[in-house]
Amino acid sequence: MTTDKTEPRRQAPRIWRGGEIDADPFCLPQHVAIAATELLPRSFGFIRYATIFADAVTANDSSPILGVFEWSEPLSAYDGIALRVVDRDRRRIEKSLLVELTHRTNPKRNLVVHASHDGLDAPARWRSWGRMLRLPLLVEDREGTLHPAERKLGALHVGEPQPHAGANPLSARRPLSFGQSGQPRLWGQRLVGGARPPAY
């Protein structure tokens, strides 16, 4: 169990045996139907019918053999929107790119909202889902660990270091006859009278 949303989390490797999914984050509530990918639930014919609202997720895990299991979760129970690369078979040759709501404590309630085999639209969908649901963006590394895609310091985003004003090559183009205050430096008075000009 994790209490910090920015703490890395390791996800168990898995194989995506399903087809392509493309739920639209700009048209909520959004409905998705996802066939089970794990071997045992797949053998019982489980299909997850889920509805994604702006503040909650409701779902029915339906099996023709075992029946229907209903559950719901508030959106606050999810750590973020994860971008994951998974294998499509045990040979690990073909890959799929998934965009997934990642549950904080129960991986079985993770919810795939986008799956593609070519991965062309996955990054855009990933960012769109994060923006529309106001959830952090997570990315999975090669070892299956999820990391925040954006570094934060408290409520502030930590960006790349920026050069200070003195490092700007355009700063050398300021006329020498003016200081930062815009007042003239009185070069004539200094040269003729030999006195130190007033502070500018």
Backbone torsions as a table, in degrees:
resi	resn	phi	psi	omega
1	MET	NA	136.0	178.9
2	THR	-116.6	144.6	179.0
3	THR	-109.2	-16.4	-179.8
4	ASP	-106.4	125.0	-176.3
5	LYS	-67.7	-20.6	-179.0
6	THR	-92.2	-1.6	-178.8
7	GLU	-75.2	130.7	179.8
8	PRO	-60.1	141.1	178.8
9	ARG	-128.1	136.8	179.9
10	ARG	-93.9	129.3	179.1
11	GLN	-106.9	142.5	178.9
12	ALA	-68.2	136.7	177.7
13	PRO	-63.6	148.2	-179.4
14	ARG	-150.3	171.3	179.6
15	ILE	-114.7	130.7	177.4
16	TRP	-92.0	107.2	-178.8
17	ARG	-98.9	1.2	-177.7
18	GLY	-87.9	-180.0	178.7
19	GLY	-91.3	-164.6	-179.5
20	GLU	-82.5	143.3	-179.7
21	ILE	-131.9	139.0	178.6
22	ASP	-145.6	79.7	176.0
23	ALA	-78.0	144.2	-174.8
24	ASP	-94.6	113.7	-178.3
25	PRO	-72.2	-14.5	-177.1
26	PHE	-90.5	3.2	-178.7
27	CYS	-134.5	74.8	179.9
28	LEU	-93.0	147.3	-0.8
29	PRO	-71.3	149.5	-176.9
30	GLN	-118.9	136.0	-176.5
31	HIS	-108.0	135.5	176.0
32	VAL	-133.8	148.2	174.7
33	ALA	-123.2	121.9	-172.7
34	ILE	-128.1	118.4	175.4
35	ALA	-72.5	144.4	-179.4
36	ALA	-60.7	140.5	-180.0
37	THR	-104.8	-22.9	177.8
38	GLU	-76.1	151.3	-169.9
39	LEU	-61.3	-49.6	-175.8
40	LEU	-66.9	-52.4	176.7
41	PRO	-59.9	-34.0	179.5
42	ARG	-66.6	-34.8	179.6
43	SER	-67.8	-25.1	176.2
44	PHE	-90.5	2.4	175.7
45	GLY	75.4	27.1	-178.1
46	PHE	-67.9	135.0	171.8
47	ILE	-130.5	131.9	179.1
48	ARG	-96.6	120.4	174.5
49	TYR	-105.5	109.4	-173.1
50	ALA	-120.8	149.5	174.3
51	THR	-124.0	127.6	-177.3
52	ILE	-106.3	117.1	175.2
53	PHE	-101.2	176.1	179.8
54	ALA	-70.0	-19.3	-176.8
55	ASP	-131.0	2.3	-177.1
56	ALA	-161.1	165.7	174.6
57	VAL	-128.4	129.6	173.6
58	THR	-120.8	146.9	-175.6
59	ALA	-152.1	154.4	170.4
60	ASN	-122.3	119.9	172.3
61	ASP	-94.5	106.4	-169.8
62	SER	-108.3	131.2	175.9
63	SER	-130.5	133.6	177.4
64	PRO	-65.7	-15.4	-178.3
65	ILE	-99.5	-46.6	-173.0
66	LEU	-99.6	-9.7	178.2
67	GLY	97.4	-158.0	-173.2
68	VAL	-113.7	133.7	176.0
69	PHE	-118.6	116.2	-177.7
70	GLU	-97.8	143.6	174.9
71	TRP	-154.6	160.9	177.2
72	SER	-147.8	152.3	-179.9
73	GLU	-141.3	139.2	170.7
74	PRO	-70.1	154.3	-178.9
75	LEU	-64.5	-23.1	178.7
76	SER	-68.1	-13.7	178.4
77	ALA	-80.8	-3.1	-178.2
78	TYR	-104.8	136.9	-179.9
79	ASP	-71.6	-37.3	-176.4
80	GLY	170.5	-167.8	179.0
81	ILE	-107.5	117.3	-174.2
82	ALA	-101.9	141.4	171.8
83	LEU	-106.0	119.3	-172.2
84	ARG	-130.0	143.4	172.9
85	VAL	-107.4	121.4	-177.0
86	VAL	-127.5	158.6	178.2
87	ASP	-79.5	150.8	176.5
88	ARG	-97.8	-13.0	176.0
89	ASP	-156.2	175.1	-176.2
90	ARG	-73.6	-14.2	177.1
91	ARG	-74.7	-16.6	177.6
92	ARG	59.7	35.8	177.5
93	ILE	-97.5	-50.5	-179.7
94	GLU	-91.7	141.7	-176.6
95	LYS	-122.0	156.4	170.7
96	SER	-127.4	151.0	178.1
97	LEU	-110.1	124.7	-176.1
98	LEU	-115.4	143.3	167.9
99	VAL	-113.2	122.2	-167.1
100	GLU	-138.1	133.7	168.6
101	LEU	-72.7	123.0	-174.3
102	THR	-104.2	116.4	-179.8
103	HIS	-73.2	144.5	-175.3
104	ARG	-68.1	-38.5	-172.8
105	THR	-122.7	-20.8	-173.6
106	ASN	-127.2	96.9	-178.8
107	PRO	-60.3	-21.8	179.3
108	LYS	-69.1	-12.7	177.4
109	ARG	-106.3	15.0	167.5
110	ASN	-63.5	151.7	-175.2
111	LEU	-136.5	118.3	177.7
112	VAL	-79.5	125.3	179.0
113	VAL	-109.6	-12.6	176.7
114	HIS	-152.0	134.2	175.2
115	ALA	-141.8	129.0	179.1
116	SER	-142.0	149.0	179.9
117	HIS	-88.4	-27.4	178.5
118	ASP	-94.8	-21.3	175.8
119	GLY	75.2	12.7	-174.8
120	LEU	-68.5	-42.2	-175.6
121	ASP	-96.8	-5.6	-173.1
122	ALA	-61.6	-46.7	-179.6
123	PRO	-60.9	-38.8	178.9
124	ALA	-67.0	-42.5	178.0
125	ARG	-64.7	-39.3	179.0
126	TRP	-57.2	-50.3	-179.6
127	ARG	-68.1	-36.4	-179.6
128	SER	-66.3	-43.5	178.0
129	TRP	-63.4	-41.0	177.8
130	GLY	-62.5	-39.8	-178.9
131	ARG	-71.3	-42.6	-176.7
132	MET	-72.0	-35.4	-179.7
133	LEU	-93.9	-3.1	-179.8
134	ARG	56.1	46.5	178.4
135	LEU	-116.7	149.3	178.7
136	PRO	-64.0	150.3	175.8
137	LEU	-88.6	131.2	178.8
138	LEU	-120.5	150.1	177.5
139	VAL	-133.1	143.4	-177.1
140	GLU	-99.1	133.3	176.5
141	ASP	-88.5	-175.9	-175.6
142	ARG	-66.4	-23.8	-179.3
143	GLU	-88.7	2.5	178.3
144	GLY	86.5	12.9	179.7
145	THR	-95.7	134.2	179.1
146	LEU	-90.0	135.9	178.5
147	HIS	-129.3	150.3	174.2
148	PRO	-65.6	136.4	-179.7
149	ALA	-76.2	-22.2	-179.7
150	GLU	-123.0	126.3	178.1
151	ARG	-75.5	142.5	-179.8
152	LYS	-134.5	148.9	171.8
153	LEU	-120.4	95.9	-171.2
154	GLY	67.9	-123.6	179.7
155	ALA	-95.0	3.2	-175.9
156	LEU	-101.4	139.3	172.9
157	HIS	-76.2	137.9	177.4
158	VAL	-98.6	111.6	-178.4
159	GLY	-96.0	-177.6	177.6
160	GLU	-72.5	146.7	178.7
161	PRO	-59.1	139.7	179.3
162	GLN	-112.8	142.9	178.2
163	PRO	-67.3	148.2	178.1
164	HIS	-75.5	171.6	-172.6
165	ALA	-61.2	-32.5	-178.7
166	GLY	-67.7	-19.8	179.1
167	ALA	-85.4	-4.6	179.8
168	ASN	-76.5	121.1	-178.7
169	PRO	-61.7	-22.5	179.6
170	LEU	-75.3	-17.0	-178.3
171	SER	-66.9	-23.6	178.9
172	ALA	-74.8	-9.0	-178.1
173	ARG	-89.5	2.4	177.4
174	ARG	-66.9	133.2	-179.5
175	PRO	-56.8	137.4	-177.6
176	LEU	-70.4	-15.3	-178.2
177	SER	-82.8	-0.7	-179.1
178	PHE	-130.0	139.6	173.1
179	GLY	-92.7	-166.6	179.8
180	GLN	-66.2	-26.4	-179.1
181	SER	-80.1	-10.9	-177.7
182	GLY	85.7	0.4	179.1
183	GLN	-86.4	144.2	179.2
184	PRO	-65.5	147.7	-179.0
185	ARG	-81.7	-1.6	175.9
186	LEU	58.5	49.3	179.8
187	TRP	-61.3	-37.3	-178.2
188	GLY	-62.4	-46.4	179.3
189	GLN	-61.8	-37.2	-177.7
190	ARG	-69.4	-37.2	-177.0
191	LEU	-76.8	-38.7	-175.1
192	VAL	-80.3	-49.0	-174.7
193	GLY	-87.9	-17.4	-178.0
194	GLY	75.2	5.0	-179.5
195	ALA	-90.7	157.6	177.1
196	ARG	-77.9	127.0	-178.3
197	PRO	-66.5	157.5	176.5
198	PRO	-58.5	156.3	178.9
199	ALA	-62.5	140.1	176.9
200	TYR	-114.9	NA	NA
